[in-house]
Amino acid sequence: MKYSQAIKPISYLKAHASEIIREISTNKETMIITHNGEAKVVVQDIHVYEQTQESLALLKILAQSTAHISKGGFKPARDAFGNIRKKIDERNRE
């Protein structure tokens, strides 16, 4: 569904709440509710919302990782595994 078709006034939400919930849950579509002619609220399926939040969290982690790498905050895998092997060897000697 296009957003232009998914924009409804709050009066429509009040009059058709059960129908809207059923439709959104079934079709996984998003609806924009207006109040006094302005978009105020987005209504969407909970699973779609959770998926969006998870995607945003992954994008945030990716952005933070990219920033960390660009500042030189990384260690080559060779060095990281070398340090791990060194610690294992030290513990095995104890």
C-alpha positions in Angstrom: 0.0 0.0 0.0 1.2 3.5 -0.8 1.5 5.9 2.0 -0.9 8.3 0.2 -3.5 5.6 0.5 -2.6 4.8 4.1 -3.3 8.3 5.5 -6.5 8.4 7.5 -8.0 11.0 9.9 -8.3 10.2 13.6 -12.1 9.9 13.2 -11.5 7.0 10.8 -9.3 5.3 13.5 -12.0 5.8 16.1 -14.8 4.4 13.9 -12.8 1.5 12.5 -10.3 0.5 15.2 -10.9 -3.3 15.1 -10.9 -3.3 11.3 -7.7 -1.3 11.1 -5.9 -3.6 13.6 -7.0 -6.7 11.8 -5.9 -5.3 8.4 -2.6 -4.0 9.7 -1.9 -7.3 11.4 -2.8 -9.3 8.3 -1.1 -7.2 5.6 1.8 -5.9 7.7 1.2 -2.4 6.3 1.6 0.9 8.0 -1.1 3.5 8.5 -0.6 7.2 9.2 -3.2 8.9 11.4 -3.8 12.6 11.1 -5.2 15.1 13.6 -6.4 18.5 12.4 -4.9 17.7 9.0 -1.4 17.0 10.2 0.3 13.6 10.4 0.6 12.7 14.1 0.8 8.9 14.6 2.0 5.9 12.7 0.2 2.6 13.3 2.0 -0.6 12.3 2.1 -4.3 13.1 4.2 -5.1 16.1 6.4 -7.5 14.2 7.2 -4.9 11.6 8.0 -2.4 14.3 10.4 -4.9 16.1 12.1 -5.7 12.8 12.6 -2.0 12.1 14.1 -1.5 15.6 16.4 -4.5 15.1 17.5 -3.1 11.7 18.2 0.3 13.2 20.2 -1.3 16.0 22.3 -3.2 13.5 22.9 -0.1 11.5 23.9 1.8 14.6 26.4 -1.0 15.4 27.7 -0.8 11.9 28.1 3.0 12.0 29.9 2.8 15.4 32.2 0.0 14.1 33.0 2.0 10.9 33.8 5.1 13.1 36.0 3.0 15.4 37.9 1.5 12.5 38.4 4.9 10.8 40.0 6.2 14.1 42.4 3.3 14.1 40.7 1.4 16.9 41.2 -2.1 15.6 43.8 -4.9 15.7 44.6 -7.1 12.8 43.2 -10.7 13.3 46.8 -12.0 13.2 47.7 -10.0 16.2 44.4 -10.7 18.1 44.8 -14.4 17.6 48.4 -14.2 18.5 47.5 -12.5 21.8 44.9 -15.2 22.5 47.4 -18.0 21.9 49.9 -16.3 24.1 47.4 -16.1 27.0 46.4 -19.7 26.5 50.1 -20.8 26.6 50.6 -18.7 29.8 47.7 -20.4 31.5 48.8 -23.8 30.4 52.2 -23.2 32.0 50.6 -22.3 35.4 
